[in-house]
Amino acid sequence: MGRRPRTVEVSGVEEWLTAIATGEAVGVTAEGTAHDHPHPGVRYLPIADAASVTVRLAWPTGASHPATDAFLRLAQRHLAPGRADAGS
C-alpha cells in the first residue's frame, strides 16, 4: 500500500490512446471518452465502484456562438439533477 504507479507523460488524448493501444500504459477516464475518442486498439471497460466525474458547463458572458443558448437548454434538459440517466 502507498505505492504509486509509474506515470507516462503524453501531449494529448491521441498520444494517450496510442500509449494504451501499444501496451505502454493503461488509463482511467470518464465514460464520455469512449464516445468521443474511439480507438481500434483500446477497449473501454466500466469501473463499477469508480467515483462520479463532475462536468461543468461554462460559456462567455459576452458575445457567443449563435447556438450557445440552444446547447445550454439541451444540456440542462438532459443533465439536470434528479434525472434517472443524469451522470450515467
N, C-alpha and C positions, 0 to 999 in steps of 0.2 A: 504494500500500500504506500501511497505517497510518490510513486514513480510517475513521471510524466512521459508520454510517448514522444518519440522523435518527431519533429515537425519538418515540413518541406515548404520552402518559400516559393510562391508562384506569382505571376504578374496578373492573372485574371482567371475567369471561370474556365475558358477553353484550355488553358495550360493545366489548371487543376484537374479537369476531367481527363486530360491526356495522362497526367501522372497516375491517376487512378486506373485508367484503362491499361496502362503498361505494367501495372503491378508495383509501381514505385511507392504508392500511398493508398490509404483508404480515407474516406471523408464522411463528414456528417453535415447535413444541410437541411434546409426547410423543404417541405413537400413540394412546393412550387418549382423548385429547381428541376425536378424530373419533367415537368410540363414545359418549362421554358428552355431547357438545355438537354434535350435527349441526346444520347451518345451511344453508338452501337457497341462500344466496348465497356459500358458501365451499366451495372444493374442496380437500380434504386430499390432499397428494402426499407419498409417502415420499422421504426424502433418504438415498440409498443409503450414503453414507460418513459419516453423522452418528454421533456417539458415542452409546453406550447411555445411558439415563437410569436412575439408581438410584432404586428405590422402596423406601421403608421403611414398615413397619407398626408402629404404636405404639398402646398401649392403657393405660388406668389400672391401677395395681396394686390399687386398691380395688374397690369395687362397680362393676359394669359392666352393660351390656345383656345380657339372658339369652342372646342369640345370639352373643356375642363369641367364646366357645370354639369354636363350630361354624364361624364365619367364619375364625378363626385356622387351624383344621385344613384347611379348604378352601384357603386361601391357601398354606399350607405344601405341600400336596399338588400344587397346580398351578404354584407358582412356585419350587419347590425347586431349588437349584443342581444342574446336571447334567441337568435335563430338556431334551429336544430343543426344546420350544416355550417354555421359560422365557426371558423377555425379548424375545420376538418378538410 
